[in-house]
């Protein structure tokens, strides 16, 4: 399994590098610089994989029981404690950690360094490539409430108008996006309520995320 996964990762990385090289050498030519079809790895593994296959004669691996606590009452039940110990030792911690509990140097060396680290990537660490957003005055979107219960309004509609204007104000720098997670499959998770988008109102799903894009 490990060798097969490693081989697939190598193949995918080669494909990604090929796509990047094609985009960088085409010079934006429309006949060559087409939207790429990025490779996708789908790994199907049993639920609770590498854990106990059965506990007290009941199936665990590949079953709903693996989602909860596979081995309970390990302190009171010697049989459960033995299963838990076997499970933990199956990961061979002595090969991963030294006598003082420190991660083995050869394992630690596999981690990326410098800007290759996820938290230090200049595109993701929230500082190096960030541009400040131009925001409208939030007070201009306030709902006028003359008396308690006398005004009908929806927070999502007001927020939709605010976000629409944020997109407009930052259209040139393109550092703010609204991502509709349901657009590829508009029939999924459809609700009967209306919600705002950057382009108006429509009936759709509430599954919408907001991204503050960091660009150079």
LINQUIKA-V211444 format. One record per pair of residues at least 24 apart in sequence whose ideal C-beta (glycine too) atoms are under 7 Angstrom apart, sorted by sequence separation. I is the first residue (numbers start at 0). GAP is how many residues later the second one is. D is the distance in Angstrom with one decimal. If there is no record, write none. Layout:
# LINQUIKA-V211444
I_GAP_D + I_GAP_D
This chain:
# LINQUIKA-V211444
14_24_4.8 + 137_24_6.8 + 181_25_5.3 + 135_26_6.8 + 180_26_4.7 + 11_27_4.5 + 180_27_6.8 + 54_28_6.4 + 179_28_5.9 + 180_28_6.3 + 11_29_6.2 + 135_29_4.7 + 135_30_6.9 + 177_30_6.6 + 178_30_5.3 + 51_31_5.3 + 134_31_6.2 + 166_31_4.6 + 163_32_6.9 + 177_32_6.3 + 178_32_5.9 + 7_33_6.1 + 132_33_6.6 + 135_33_6.5 + 163_34_5.2 + 176_34_5.1 + 51_35_5.8 + 133_35_4.1 + 159_35_6.8 + 160_35_6.8 + 162_35_6.5 + 50_36_5.9 + 133_36_5.5 + 159_36_1.8 + 175_36_6.3 + 176_36_5.7 + 132_37_5.8 + 158_37_6.9 + 159_37_6.9 + 175_37_6.3 + 174_38_4.8 + 155_39_5.6 + 156_39_5.8 + 49_40_6.7 + 155_40_6.3 + 174_40_5.3 + 173_41_6.8 + 130_42_5.6 + 132_42_6.7 + 132_43_5.8 + 130_44_4.6 + 132_79_6.8 + 129_84_4.7 + 130_84_6.4 + 128_85_4.4 + 128_86_6.2 + 128_87_5.2 + 122_91_5.7
